[in-house]
Amino acid sequence: MDTNGLIRIRPEGNDLFDHVVSIHEKVVDMGATTQKQRAVLTYLQSHPGATIKEIGVSVEGMTANGVKSNLQTLRQNGLLKRVGPDKGRHWEVIEAGQ
């Protein structure tokens, strides 16, 4: 991570280029995640109150079922949790080492 709170993400199997995304100075171990899961985590960093539909529209190439599946995997791997009561819930991306 550099001093601007940015982290470089290299898509699996592609050594020719990498992406730079802001994660608001949170350190997330994304080594075992897919490119779409990283995109979901990045989106939820800045939009914690997002719905499944909003995530699907914002993350290119994802259907509602794809979003549900990726959210379930991220929760099972301890990288994401849902916080709060039924109304007003939000997503929280878990920092590495928490």
N, C-alpha and C positions, 0 to 999 in steps of 0.2 A: 504494500500500500504506500502511496506517496503522500506528501504533506497536504494535498488537497482533498483527502478523503476518497480517493479513487482507487479502484482495484482492477487489475487486468484479468480478464477471463479468456482463456484459450479454449475454443470449442474442441471436443474430442476428435482426434484423428486429423487435425488441421494445424500444422506447424507453420503455415505460411502467413497467417495473420492472427490478430487477437482483438478483442473488444475491450473498451474501457467503460466501466459503468460506475456510477456513484452509489455507494452503499451507506452514505451518511455516517462515515467513520465507524461503522460496526464491522467487526471482523467475522466473516461467516466462512466456515470450512465447506467449500463447494466441490471438493475433490471427487466425491462419489455421486454427484448429481448430473443430470442430463442438461443439455443446453436450454431446453424449455423450462425445466425446473429452476434453473438459475434465473431465467427471464421472469418467472412467476415471483421468485423471492425478491428480485430487484424491484419489480412493480409494487409488491406489497410493502417494501421499505418506505416508499413515498405515498402509498395509498392504502393505509392499514384498514380502512373501513370498506374496502372494495368487496363487491359481490362476485359470485361465480360468473355471472353474465358480464360484468365489467372487466374482469380479468380476461375472459375469453375474447372480448372485443379488442382489448389492448395488447394482448400477446398474440402476435401473428401466427396463424395456422393452428389455433387451438379451439376445439369445440368445448361445449359445456361438460361433456363426459370426460374429455381430456383434462380439463381443469380439475374436475373432481378427483380423477385418478392421481394426478400429480400432487394435489393438496394432501390426499391421503398418504401418499408415499413420503412427502416431506414431513408430515406430522409423525408418522411411524419412525422416521429416521431422526427425530428430535430436532429438526431444523425450523419448525414452525408450530405455533399453537394458536388456538382461538381463545380470546380472553373476554370476559364480561357476560352480562345477562343476555337473554334472547334478543332484546332490543338494545341497540347500541354496542353490540359486539365489535371487536376488531381483531385483526391478525397481528401476531407478534413474531418477528423473525428472531430466532434464538442465536445469540452470539456464541462463537466458538469458545469452549471452556466453561460455559454456564451449566 
